[in-house]
Amino acid sequence: MATDYSDLKKNLPEWVKMSRMFASKGRVADYIPHLAYAPADALGITLLPLNGDKLTAGDCDTSFTLQSISKVFTLILALMDNGEARVFEKVGMEPTGDDFNSMLKLELVEPGKPFNPLINAGAIVISSLIHGQSIAEKSARILAFIRELAGDTSLTWNEEVRRSEAQTANRNRSMAYFLKDNRILDDEVENTLEVYFRHCAIEVHCSHVARMALILANDGVDPQIGRSIIPRRYVQIAKSFMVTCGMYNASGEFAIQVGIPAKSGVSGGILALVPGKLGIGVVGPSLNDKGNSIAGVHLLRLLSERYDWSIF
Ligand code: DON
């Protein structure tokens, strides 16, 4: 039986308005200088039901770059290219409890492999595992995959954001050199980082992210064409990481308060999903101290409580 979304449709604009007030309590990321231009008080959401019409409210025309949301999809592509055994030789499966750009644990455990593929160190290693002979070929494969999932062949990376990150990524650069020294990273550091910066800078709207999320919510099958795009096993792996590490060191709190697989980015985007039901894309550039959209998390918490979305 189709779910009735009429209550959600009626109340969504009001809940966005209420949640938007929290934006003033956070801050827009500026460690990548170009991200600082994002509208601090924006909040928008798109929900794509598996059976039903698209619902949107708030500032859904605000574009944003995927940033860490892209890491879920490079992980999936790396799994499709290499298989589980090879990927998990290079990255672990455990949350860190540290910041997303922390390098603390890289030196604490042998052989210095990143704890998981969603922290920066792990995602940089994952970028190197994407098949392709050159930076251009690897980037083109990632972009084609994201375009297919987002349902938009015109998506590309924002060149200003890419350049801004490339010019200031001292911390990621140092981690990549460290990983190279430990023989976790096999490719050249600068080539790997360029692939990573490009996928982080892919520019989207909430509706793209909602569609990407819907395919994960539907076990990898594109509901429009009824074709499997991602093997179910890799969707399972991606969702597990989203639950345990998707909101970084706020993942435990998010699991308790919202309880759905989600992945945030420092641009203020959040991809979330209710398995078997909904794909969700949120934008709210003002971040809390853990690097997650402050108003976006508030909105998802409100919706999850109201509609009993928690998977736990
Ligand atoms: O490497 C970085 O710092 C960014 N390109 C991505 C970080 C990010 O989105 C973390 N999200 N919360």
Boltz pocket constraint, residues with backbone or C-beta under 6 A from the ligand:
constraints:
  - pocket:
      binder: B
      contacts: [[A, 66], [A, 67], [A, 68], [A, 69], [A, 100], [A, 101], [A, 120], [A, 165], [A, 172], [A, 196], [A, 200], [A, 248], [A, 264], [A, 265], [A, 266], [A, 267], [A, 290], [A, 291], [A, 292]]
      max_distance: 6.0
